[in-house]
Amino acid sequence: MILAFVSFFLSCKKGQPPLPKITAHLSQELKDYFANYSPGMCWVYKDSLGKSEPDTVELTSIIGGNLSADEGITSHEGYVMNYTSSRTVSFWIWVLANSDSSGRATLYPGISGGSCEADYTNNKWYPSFHDSASIVSGKVYHNVVRMDNYCSYFSNVRIAKDSGIIAFDGWGNKNEGGNFYLVSRFKK
């Protein structure tokens, strides 16, 4: 993954050969869940334990396009998105095509502590997909993907198509655990 960042940025330098044409395109399905947002989009979450004020998470930057993970031999369409949080740990989401019909979304906390992942392969989501899921507020979302839990700061991350992250269990900046659920979205 670091190699992809380096390869992407090095290709932008003068005198460097450009990356090859994209050979693996990001599916619309992956874009609908993870990449159809622009900087300034905000999500507001409440802590179901009522420990503090709502948490606002903002998409602060997005880098997208032609990313290469194998020194320029193959080129993959992908996005790297930075999210900052007013209460929980800030994070990155990296979405990368493996082929035209598969790809992976990975959530990394802004500090060390593992990652959470969701894979889309042959029109199926892994580790799990739900036709509908309700969150603590009682609101029901449809077409929900749950990411694997390999992360110290986030778990049970659930993403709804065209809504973004709708709920997660996480640790706040003051080391307070909580179950966070989406209450609103807005654009700055």
N, C-alpha and C positions, 0 to 999 in steps of 0.2 A: 504494500500500500504506500509506503514511504517512497518506494521507487517510482510509483505512478505520479506522485506529487513532483518529485525531482524531474522526471521525464517531461511532464507537462510544462513546468516553468523553464527548463532548459531549452525546450523547443521554441520558446518566445524570444530567446536571445538572438541578437544579430549574428549572422554567419552560421547558425545552426540549421541543419536540414529540417524541414517541417515534418511533423508526424505524418504517417501515411493516412490515406482516407479512412474514415471510420469503417471498420469491418464488422463490428458488433454494435447494433443499435439498441438503445434502451427501449423496452416495450412501453406502450401507452399505459399498461396496467401499473408498472413501477412508477411512472411519472404521476399518475393519478393519486397514488398513495403518498409519495414522498417529494416530488420535485415540481409540482404545479403551483408553487408559491414564490413570491418575490420579497426582497428585503423590505422590512417595515411591517410585514404581517405579524400580528401578535395573537397569542392564545392566552386566555386567563384561566387559571386552575384554582380550585378551592381544595383545601386539605380536609378530608373527611373527619379527621380527628379534632378539627377546630383549634389547632395550636397557634395559628397566626393569621395574618392578613392574606388575601389571595396572592398567588404567584403569577406574574406576567412573564411569559417567555416570548422573546422577539427573534425573528429570523433577521440577523444583522448583515449577513453576507452570503453570496452564493457564487461559486465558480463552476462553470459548466462547459461542456464541450468534449473535445477530443482528448481522451486520457489514454496513456499507454502504460501497461504494467509489465511489458516484456521487452524493454529497450527498443521500442519502435517497430517491432516486427508485426504486431497486431495492434490495432487501435480500437479502443472501446469508448462508447459514449457514456458519459457519467457526470455527476454533480457532487460537489462538496459544499455543504451548507453549515453555517455557524449559527447557533442559537444561544442567546444570552438570557439569563434568568435573574429575576429579582430576589428569589428565595432559595431555590434548589440549585444544584450544580449545573453550570452551563455545559453545553455539549455540541458535538459535531455529528452530522449524519452524512455518510458517504454512500451514494447510490451508483452502482457500476454495472453495466451490461457484461454478462459472460458470453452471450451470443444473442442473436435476434429474438430468441424465445426464452431467455433466462437471464437472471441477474440477482444481485444481492444488495440489501440495504443494511448498513451497519451504523449503530449509534455508539459513539465514543464519548465518555465524560470528558470535561475540560481538564481533568486531572487524571492520573493513572487509576486503573481499577477495572480493566477488562472492557468488554463490549457486549452489546445486544444485537442480534442478527435476525433477519428474515430473508428467506430465499424464495424466488419465484422461478419455477422450472416447469416447462411443458404445461403451462396454464394452471399450475397448482402452487399454492403458498405453503411454505414450511417454516416454522414448525406447526402452526395451526391457523386455520381460517374459520370464521364463524359467519353464517348468513346474517345473524343479528346478535347483538350483545348489549346488555344494559349496564350502565355505570351507576355509581353510588347515588347520584341525583335522581335516578329512576328513568332518565332519558334512554331511549333505545336507539342504537346506531346499527346500520346495516353494512354488510361487506367489511368485516373487521378482521385485521391480521394481528396476531400476537407475536412479538419477537421473542427469540430465545433469551434466557436469562444467564448471561455470563459476565455480568457487570456488578461491581460492588455498590454503585450508587443508584442504579435503576433496576427495577424488575417488573414483570407483568406489564410491559409496555404494550398498549393496544392502539392501533392506528386504523381510522376509518377512511374509506375512499373519499377523496375531495374534502376531508375535514382535518386531516393531520392527526396528531397524537390526541386521543380522547381521554386517556387515563394511564396512570403509572403509579407504581409504588417507588418512593425515593427518599433520599436523605437531604435535608436542607443544609444551608451553609452553616447553621449552628448545630449540626449533627442531630437534628430532630427528624425522626422518621415520620412518614405520613403516606396516606393514600390520596393521590391527587386526581381530580376529575375536572374535565373541561366544563366551564360555565359560559364562556363567550369567546368570540374572535373579533378582531377589528384590524383595520389597516391604518398605519400612521400616515 
